[in-house]
Amino acid sequence: MSWMLAQLGPDTDPADLQTRYARLASARAVVLEVLSERLAALLAEPLKVTVNGVLSVDQSANAAALERRITTVAADTAPDDTSAAGRDLLTTIALCPRRRR
């Protein structure tokens, strides 16, 4: 849970993350889903609004930051990734002596 909150920020609802984790069974999938929803909501509105001489709002930098964050999370290892844990695992095999003929 702490890894997901670190990726998404403190304003994210932990109960929502637990519900998504129960459905998706992967911390990476939960974070990618939330980030994709945030990006989609940002892209649903105009990225740049200008009122001559009064106001200028540009959200394109925020959209680019979310896209970079999605790329980073997709490439990073999540704490519950089983494929990453299997590569770094070191095991030992105990050999039992057998009687010789």
Buried (B, 14 or more C-beta within 10 A) or exposed (E): EEBBBEBBEEEBEEEEBEEBBEEBEBBBBBBBBBBEEBBEEBEEEEBEEEEEEEEEEEBEEEBEEBEEBBEEBEEEEBEBBEEEEEEEEEEEEEEEEEEEE
